[in-house]
């Protein structure tokens, strides 16, 4: 038996209310859907039901900004509704996802050159998630993200917030180290195709973890997540949204190893202070004054 107009309307309102409560400020509506809105209702919808009354609990969403809708659609940053899993189901789903990633050979050139698939590490119930671009030589050797010098600095940044590395989750856009044929050392930037092929694993990780905040480390991570090639200097410190989760772009720790100016360290710390505020973490006066003498 077909659903009534009121039932469909009620389901739609409940869905919009859940989006509103989660912090979403706009929804994406395709041109085809908009066209259907202009059609007359089916015969099974009585005429008296065509002026629906919103329930008292309904809070209408603000009018969407067309520019925001276009950007969100291009970046494919909206997550589907994924029901929360129990702890045991979540752990099992994560283990199954890891096994699939470990056996992935979609990028044959990467699968043939890698030592390890670098799946990710940390707390699968983390409120905070860090996303980098791809494993380097140290990560490829150990099978864990951010274990080299940049990883040591990232750990210090995490600890400066009052958290431990084990409290957060750390992953990359790519699970395999980009191959470097003809090079005895060094790393290379992932290609757009490589990122597009591998990022579905990251999508599943995010959907299972359900972090409250994501921190994107560096320009390549921003391109892989948001599809934006704007320089990280312009992007850092500005809140974005990725798969319905607040996302903060900041400099990659490797950048701070190359440029150790106090002013650059302060910029990253300002981004982390914003993250702490978003997570409603306590911030001490000492933390607020880190690197305040930077020029």
CORQUI-V762369 format. One record per backbone hydrogen bond with DSSP energy under -1.0 kcal/mol. NH is the residue of the N-H (numbers start at 0). CO is the residue of the C=O. If there is no record, write none. Layout:
NH;CO
NH;CO
This chain:
7;3
8;4
9;5
10;6
11;7
12;8
13;9
14;10
15;11
16;12
17;13
18;14
19;15
20;16
21;17
22;19
23;18
33;29
34;30
35;31
36;32
38;35
44;41
48;45
49;46
57;54
68;64
69;65
70;66
71;67
72;68
73;69
74;70
75;71
76;71
89;85
90;86
91;87
92;88
93;89
94;90
95;91
96;92
97;93
98;94
99;95
100;96
101;97
102;98
103;100
110;106
111;107
113;109
117;174
118;116
120;169
122;167
125;122
128;212
129;168
130;214
131;170
139;135
140;136
141;137
142;138
151;147
152;148
153;149
154;150
155;151
156;152
157;153
158;154
159;155
161;158
162;157
166;163
168;127
169;120
170;129
172;131
173;132
182;179
194;190
195;191
196;192
197;193
198;194
200;197
202;198
203;199
204;200
205;201
206;202
207;203
208;204
209;205
211;126
212;126
213;245
214;128
215;247
216;130
217;249
221;217
222;218
223;219
224;220
225;221
226;222
233;230
234;230
235;231
236;248
237;234
239;246
241;244
242;76
244;241
246;239
247;213
249;215
254;251
255;251
256;252
257;253
258;254
264;260
265;261
266;262
267;263
268;264
269;265
270;266
271;267
272;268
273;269
274;270
275;271
276;272
277;273
278;274
279;276
280;275
287;283
288;284
289;286
291;288
293;290
